[in-house]
Amino acid sequence: MDFSGKELKVSLLVFVALSAGFFWFIEADAVKVKIVVDTNNHSAVVVPVSSNEVIGTSISCRLEQWLKQYFGDGKGGYDAGAYNQAVNKSAVCAAGYLEASTILAERGDIETGISEVDRRISSLNNTKKYIADNKFSPHNLNGLKLAAIPIGSIAKKSYETAVNVSAMCVADRVLGTIEPVVPIGEKSSYEGVFFDPLPSISKEKMEEVRANNRLLKSKLDSGDIKTKDSVLMPLNNQRLVARYFIPVTFADLETNYKPFYVSKNYLQSGFQWVLNKKGKKIVDKFTWVTKELLAGWDPALSSVDDATMMNVTVEDIIYEKTLVPEPLTFNALIETIAVHMSLYTKMKTDLEIKKTALDSRLDTLISNNYNCL
């Protein structure tokens, strides 16, 4: 007996006449989908039911004579229950293949996420090595040049599937074909997660940092800026970058984050000492009055005792002979690396837990032959 979904070469008009009382059209508000199975790969996909297709009970596709021959009840009739039980085995199997396919899709996204997180952990370690190799310190930012890329985030993603799958009959009113056994289910979806390398918030903050930078430069050039603003505007920009971006070397950027590099979805900054006639850096020691003033503007500035005169490049803007509190800037950089290293470590752990759960579900399906009886 053939319980597959092969098309029966029967006139649709003849079929409808023979199956009166068994067949029904899809209700307007019902969302039915077909599950198309690839048995060779133990996979399945969801395909919409077209407007040309009509769905009915599987048994409505069968001639009474055929049913009596293969599912006779011994009383001159046929056993509809036995037929439905037989054909619905294929629906259960299709549902198993579909579940396996959605698990594999979700697991693939999670594996990609783990790889992306590992890449960023490696980049932070590369940044630490770059700092150590070049002997940058709280009192030496001379020559430091770094890019900043979006930290990325774990975001939600919808995975399409089907529920309440059963074997149904599908007739195409245009082609005049009939498939007596087709796995049909109700369209459904569920939420999984994936790693988003460029969240919308990162793009927004990138533009905010750039706009703040242009505004600061404009105010400095015009002289229309208060001393307090000239201190706090760069500090606030630094905090935005520290929260939404990670510091990476330019070698890392060009090699491991090519899409960011090409699309310019990154920030950059660099520091260079201004030297005196003796070739020494110029340090401005603050009086207690200045230190009290700075502490009043922002508690983070309470530890600042001096500032180094530097040429600072932020994006494509160069601030010449500007005072930079090197210890504050360096320590903020190191703290940023530590904070994001911790964040990525937790992110990776969470993703690995989800992957383990998916692996367990998939192993169960495989051991049960995808529920195919």
C-alpha positions as CSV (number, residue, x, y, z in Angstrom):
1,M,0.0,0.0,0.0
2,D,1.2,3.5,-0.8
3,F,0.8,5.9,2.1
4,S,3.3,8.4,0.7
5,G,2.3,11.8,-0.6
6,K,2.6,10.9,-4.3
7,E,0.1,12.7,-6.5
8,L,-2.9,10.7,-7.7
9,K,-3.6,11.3,-11.4
10,V,-7.3,11.7,-10.9
11,S,-9.4,14.5,-12.2
12,L,-10.1,17.0,-9.5
13,L,-13.8,17.3,-10.5
14,V,-14.2,13.5,-10.3
15,F,-12.4,13.5,-6.9
16,V,-14.7,16.2,-5.5
17,A,-17.8,14.3,-6.7
18,L,-16.6,11.0,-5.1
19,S,-15.6,12.6,-1.8
20,A,-18.6,14.7,-1.2
21,G,-19.1,15.1,2.5
22,F,-15.4,14.4,3.4
23,F,-13.7,17.5,1.9
24,W,-13.6,21.1,3.2
25,F,-12.0,24.3,2.1
26,I,-9.5,26.1,4.3
27,E,-11.1,28.6,6.7
28,A,-10.1,32.1,6.0
29,D,-8.6,32.6,9.4
30,A,-6.8,29.3,9.6
31,V,-3.1,29.3,8.8
32,K,-2.2,25.8,7.5
33,V,1.2,24.8,6.2
34,K,2.6,21.8,4.5
35,I,5.7,20.0,5.9
36,V,8.0,19.0,3.1
37,V,10.3,16.1,4.1
38,D,13.7,15.2,2.9
39,T,14.1,11.7,4.2
40,N,17.7,11.4,2.9
41,N,18.8,14.2,5.2
42,H,16.3,13.6,8.0
43,S,15.0,17.2,7.6
44,A,11.9,19.1,6.8
45,V,10.7,22.6,6.0
46,V,7.5,24.5,6.3
47,V,5.8,25.5,3.1
48,P,2.7,27.7,2.9
49,V,-0.5,26.2,1.5
50,S,-1.2,28.0,-1.8
51,S,-4.5,29.7,-2.7
52,N,-5.0,27.0,-5.3
53,E,-4.8,24.2,-2.8
54,V,-7.7,22.7,-0.9
55,I,-7.2,20.6,2.2
56,G,-9.4,17.7,3.3
57,T,-9.2,14.5,5.4
58,S,-6.8,12.0,4.0
59,I,-9.5,9.3,3.8
60,S,-11.5,11.6,1.5
61,C,-8.9,11.1,-1.2
62,R,-9.4,7.3,-1.3
63,L,-12.1,5.4,-3.3
64,E,-14.3,3.3,-1.1
65,Q,-13.3,0.2,-3.1
66,W,-9.7,0.8,-2.3
67,L,-10.4,1.3,1.4
68,K,-12.4,-1.9,1.6
69,Q,-9.6,-3.8,-0.1
70,Y,-6.8,-2.6,2.2
71,F,-8.7,-1.7,5.4
72,G,-11.8,-3.9,5.2
73,D,-13.6,-4.4,8.5
74,G,-14.8,-7.9,7.7
75,K,-18.3,-6.8,7.4
76,G,-18.3,-5.4,3.8
77,G,-17.1,-2.0,4.9
78,Y,-13.8,-0.4,5.9
79,D,-12.1,0.6,9.2
80,A,-11.6,4.4,9.0
81,G,-9.7,4.4,12.3
82,A,-7.2,1.9,11.2
83,Y,-6.6,3.9,8.0
84,N,-6.1,7.2,9.9
85,Q,-3.8,5.5,12.4
86,A,-1.7,4.1,9.5
87,V,-1.3,7.4,7.5
88,N,-0.8,9.5,10.6
89,K,2.5,7.7,11.3
90,S,3.9,9.7,8.4
91,A,2.7,12.9,10.0
92,V,4.4,12.0,13.3
93,C,7.6,11.3,11.4
94,A,7.4,14.6,9.5
95,A,6.9,16.5,12.7
96,G,10.0,14.7,14.1
97,Y,12.1,15.8,11.1
98,L,10.8,19.3,11.3
99,E,11.7,19.5,15.0
100,A,15.2,18.3,14.2
101,S,15.5,20.9,11.5
102,T,14.5,23.7,13.7
103,I,16.8,22.5,16.4
104,L,19.7,22.4,14.0
105,A,18.9,25.9,12.7
106,E,18.8,27.3,16.3
107,R,21.9,25.4,17.3
108,G,23.7,26.8,14.2
109,D,22.9,30.3,15.3
110,I,24.1,29.6,18.8
111,E,27.3,28.1,17.6
112,T,27.9,31.1,15.4
113,G,27.3,33.3,18.5
114,I,29.8,31.3,20.6
115,S,32.3,31.8,17.8
116,E,31.7,35.5,17.7
117,V,32.0,35.8,21.4
118,D,35.2,33.9,21.4
119,R,36.5,36.2,18.7
120,R,35.9,39.2,20.9
121,I,37.5,37.6,23.9
122,S,40.5,36.9,21.8
123,S,40.5,40.6,20.6
124,L,40.4,41.9,24.1
125,N,43.4,39.7,25.0
126,N,45.1,41.1,21.9
127,T,44.4,44.6,23.1
128,K,45.9,43.8,26.5
129,K,49.0,42.3,24.7
130,Y,49.3,45.5,22.5
131,I,49.2,47.6,25.7
132,A,51.8,45.5,27.4
133,D,54.1,45.1,24.4
134,N,54.2,48.9,23.9
135,K,54.6,49.6,27.6
136,F,51.6,51.8,27.8
137,S,50.8,52.7,31.4
138,P,49.0,55.3,33.6
139,H,51.9,57.7,32.8
140,N,52.5,56.7,29.2
141,L,49.8,56.9,26.5
142,N,52.2,58.2,23.9
143,G,51.5,56.5,20.6
144,L,48.4,54.6,21.8
145,K,46.0,54.1,18.9
146,L,42.9,51.9,19.1
147,A,39.7,51.3,17.3
148,A,36.4,50.6,19.1
149,I,33.8,48.2,17.7
150,P,30.2,47.5,18.9
151,I,30.1,45.0,21.7
152,G,27.3,43.1,20.1
153,S,24.4,41.5,22.1
154,I,22.3,38.5,22.5
155,A,19.1,39.1,20.6
156,K,15.8,37.2,20.1
157,K,15.1,35.4,16.8
158,S,11.9,33.8,15.6
159,Y,12.0,30.2,14.3
160,E,9.2,29.0,12.1
161,T,7.7,25.6,12.7
162,A,4.3,23.8,12.8
163,V,2.1,22.3,15.5
164,N,-0.7,19.8,15.5
165,V,0.6,18.0,12.4
166,S,-1.6,15.3,10.9
167,A,-1.9,13.5,7.6
168,M,-4.3,15.4,5.2
169,C,-5.3,15.4,1.6
170,V,-4.2,18.3,-0.6
171,A,-5.9,18.9,-4.0
172,D,-4.7,21.6,-6.4
173,R,-7.7,23.2,-8.2
174,V,-5.5,24.5,-11.0
175,L,-3.3,21.6,-11.7
176,G,-6.0,19.0,-11.1
177,T,-3.8,16.9,-8.9
178,I,-4.3,15.2,-5.6
179,E,-1.9,14.2,-2.9
180,P,-3.7,11.8,-0.5
181,V,-1.2,11.9,2.4
182,V,0.5,15.2,3.1
183,P,1.7,16.3,6.6
184,I,-0.3,19.4,7.4
185,G,0.1,21.5,10.5
186,E,-0.7,24.9,11.9
187,K,1.8,27.6,11.4
188,S,3.7,28.4,14.5
189,S,6.9,30.0,15.7
190,Y,9.0,30.2,18.8
191,E,11.7,32.5,20.1
192,G,15.4,31.5,20.2
193,V,18.5,33.6,20.5
194,F,21.4,34.7,18.4
195,F,24.4,37.0,18.6
196,D,23.8,40.3,16.9
197,P,27.2,41.9,16.1
198,L,25.7,45.3,15.3
199,P,22.6,46.1,17.4
200,S,20.6,49.2,16.5
201,I,21.6,50.7,19.9
202,S,25.3,50.5,18.9
203,K,24.7,52.3,15.6
204,E,22.7,55.0,17.5
205,K,25.5,55.5,20.1
206,M,28.1,55.6,17.4
207,E,26.3,58.5,15.8
208,E,25.9,60.1,19.1
209,V,29.6,59.9,19.9
210,R,30.4,61.3,16.5
211,A,27.9,64.1,16.9
212,N,29.3,65.0,20.3
213,N,32.8,65.0,18.9
214,R,31.8,67.4,16.1
215,L,30.0,69.6,18.6
216,L,33.0,69.8,21.0
217,K,35.3,70.7,18.1
218,S,33.0,73.4,16.9
219,K,32.7,74.9,20.4
220,L,36.4,74.8,20.9
221,D,37.1,76.4,17.6
222,S,34.6,79.2,18.2
223,G,35.7,79.8,21.8
224,D,32.0,79.4,22.8
225,I,32.6,76.8,25.5
226,K,32.8,76.8,29.2
227,T,35.8,75.1,30.9
228,K,33.5,72.7,32.6
229,D,32.0,71.6,29.3
230,S,35.4,71.2,27.7
231,V,36.2,68.7,30.5
232,L,32.8,66.9,30.8
233,M,32.0,66.5,27.1
234,P,35.0,64.3,26.4
235,L,34.5,62.4,29.6
236,N,30.9,61.6,28.8
237,N,31.8,60.5,25.3
238,Q,34.5,58.2,26.8
239,R,31.8,56.6,28.9
240,L,29.5,56.0,26.0
241,V,32.4,54.3,24.1
242,A,33.3,52.2,27.2
243,R,29.7,51.0,27.6
244,Y,28.8,50.2,24.0
245,F,32.1,49.4,22.3
246,I,35.2,47.3,22.9
247,P,38.8,48.5,22.2
248,V,40.6,46.5,19.5
249,T,43.8,47.0,17.7
250,F,43.7,48.1,14.1
251,A,45.3,44.9,13.0
252,D,42.5,43.0,14.6
253,L,39.9,45.4,13.1
254,E,41.2,44.9,9.6
255,T,41.7,41.1,9.9
256,N,38.8,39.9,12.1
257,Y,36.1,42.5,11.6
258,K,36.3,43.3,7.9
259,P,32.6,44.2,7.6
260,F,33.0,46.8,10.4
261,Y,36.1,48.1,8.8
262,V,34.7,48.4,5.3
263,S,31.4,50.0,6.4
264,K,33.2,52.2,8.9
265,N,31.1,50.9,11.8
266,Y,33.8,51.6,14.3
267,L,35.3,54.5,16.2
268,Q,39.0,55.4,16.6
269,S,41.3,57.4,18.8
270,G,45.0,58.1,19.2
271,F,47.3,59.9,21.6
272,Q,50.6,61.6,21.1
273,W,52.7,63.6,23.6
274,V,53.5,67.2,22.9
275,L,57.2,67.5,23.8
276,N,59.1,70.5,25.2
277,K,62.4,71.7,23.9
278,K,64.2,69.0,25.9
279,G,62.1,66.3,24.3
280,K,60.2,65.6,27.5
281,K,56.4,65.4,27.8
282,I,54.7,68.4,29.3
283,V,52.7,67.8,32.5
284,D,50.4,70.4,34.1
285,K,50.2,69.9,37.9
286,F,46.9,70.9,39.3
287,T,46.5,73.1,42.4
288,W,44.2,72.0,45.1
289,V,41.7,74.6,43.9
290,T,41.6,73.0,40.5
291,K,41.3,69.5,41.9
292,E,38.4,70.6,44.1
293,L,36.7,72.1,41.1
294,L,37.2,69.0,39.0
295,A,35.9,66.7,41.8
296,G,32.8,68.9,42.1
297,W,32.1,68.5,38.4
298,D,32.3,64.7,38.4
299,P,33.4,62.3,41.2
300,A,35.5,60.4,38.7
301,L,37.8,63.4,38.5
302,S,38.6,63.5,42.2
303,S,41.7,61.3,41.6
304,V,43.1,63.6,38.9
305,D,46.3,65.4,40.1
306,D,47.7,66.4,36.7
307,A,47.2,66.3,33.0
308,T,49.6,65.7,30.1
309,M,49.6,68.0,27.0
310,M,48.8,65.8,24.0
311,N,47.6,65.8,20.4
312,V,44.5,63.7,20.5
313,T,42.8,62.2,17.5
314,V,39.2,61.2,17.8
315,E,37.7,60.0,14.5
316,D,38.9,62.4,11.9
317,I,39.3,65.3,14.3
318,I,42.6,66.3,15.9
319,Y,42.7,68.2,19.2
320,E,46.1,69.9,19.3
321,K,47.8,70.6,22.6
322,T,44.9,69.4,24.8
323,L,45.3,68.3,28.4
324,V,44.7,64.6,29.0
325,P,44.7,63.0,32.5
326,E,46.7,59.9,31.5
327,P,46.1,57.8,34.6
328,L,42.3,58.3,34.4
329,T,42.2,57.5,30.7
330,F,44.5,54.5,31.0
331,N,42.6,53.0,34.0
332,A,39.3,53.5,32.3
333,L,40.7,51.6,29.3
334,I,41.8,48.7,31.5
335,E,38.5,48.7,33.3
336,T,36.6,48.6,30.1
337,I,38.5,45.5,28.9
338,A,37.9,43.7,32.2
339,V,34.2,44.6,32.3
340,H,33.6,43.3,28.7
341,M,35.7,40.3,29.2
342,S,33.5,39.3,32.1
343,L,30.4,40.1,30.1
344,Y,31.5,37.9,27.2
345,T,32.5,35.1,29.5
346,K,29.0,35.0,31.0
347,M,27.5,35.4,27.5
348,K,29.4,32.4,26.3
349,T,28.4,30.3,29.3
350,D,24.7,31.1,28.7
351,L,25.0,30.2,25.0
352,E,26.7,26.9,25.8
353,I,24.0,26.0,28.2
354,K,21.4,26.6,25.5
355,K,23.4,24.6,23.0
356,T,23.7,21.7,25.5
357,A,19.9,21.6,25.9
358,L,19.4,21.6,22.1
359,D,22.0,18.8,21.7
360,S,20.1,16.8,24.3
361,R,16.8,17.2,22.4
362,L,18.4,16.3,19.1
363,D,20.1,13.3,20.5
364,T,16.7,12.1,21.9
365,L,15.1,12.6,18.5
366,I,17.8,10.7,16.7
367,S,17.8,7.8,19.2
368,N,14.0,7.6,18.7
369,N,14.5,7.6,14.9
370,Y,12.8,11.1,14.7
371,N,9.6,9.5,16.0
372,C,9.3,7.6,12.8
373,L,7.6,4.2,13.4
